[in-house]
Each structure stands twice: as structure tokens, then as C-alpha cells.
Amino acid sequence: MFRPLIAAALLAATPAAALEPLSQNAYVNDRLVQARVADLVRRGCPTIDARLIRAFSEARALKRHALKQGYSESQIDAFLDSREDRRRIYEQADRYMVERGVVNGQPDTFCRLGRDEIARQTVAGSLLSAR
């Protein structure tokens, strides 16, 4: 009689059992999309630089967050190595930028988005520095 209850309690107490795949974790994915946006902006705008130390710090913080949520190192590595997930994140970043008026080959559109992100203090903006 108690055996099924104990088994159910053990399963409920296992953090990995309740975890959604990292590819569906909104917090992690949003941060990665914003990091990609910042990277594209700094590449596309000659007057905006990356805050590299801040970017590395944010990357470590995001990994710590995932570990605290119960994801294993191997789950994190598999997610980061996934071509499908990388493609999906890149597509989301591209959509974000296009929706905000960025046009490839037009640096002023990248610069405008970068300045807006910095002013709005978004995650992408926190990874950028205007000269």
C-alpha cells in the first residue's frame, strides 16, 4: 500500500523528471536570442561594440541558471551543440531584428536597433556599448 506512494513521492522529488527540454525553456531561449541579436548588431553597426566581459559573465550566469533548474551538464552541452536549436534561435533573432526595421546591408538600421536596445536596457542592450 505504501510502496506506490513512496515511488510517486520519489518521482515527484526528482527535478529532472519535471523538466521541459531546454529547447522549450523560455528564459534560456530568450536570453540566447537576445545574445544573437547583440552579436548581429555589433557586426552590422560600425559604431557599436560588444561588451565581451559582460557577455561571458551572462553566459556563465545562464549556465548556472540551467544547472540550478536541474539540467545536467550533458543536457546543456547537447542543447548548445544542437544544429536544429541553433538554427531556431538564429531564426528568432532574425525575425526580432526584421520586425524592428533592420535591413541587411544597411548599417544605420543595425545602429538604430543597437541604440534602442541600449536605451531600453534589454538583455541585448546590456551586451552592447555605443562609441
PyMOL commands that set and color helices and strands:
alter all, ss='L'
color gray80, all
select helices_A, chain A and resi 2-13+15-18+22-24+26-44+52-69+73-81+83-99+107-120+123-126
alter helices_A, ss='H'
color red, helices_A
select strands_A, chain A and resi 48-50+128-130
alter strands_A, ss='S'
color yellow, strands_A
deselect
rebuild
show_as cartoon
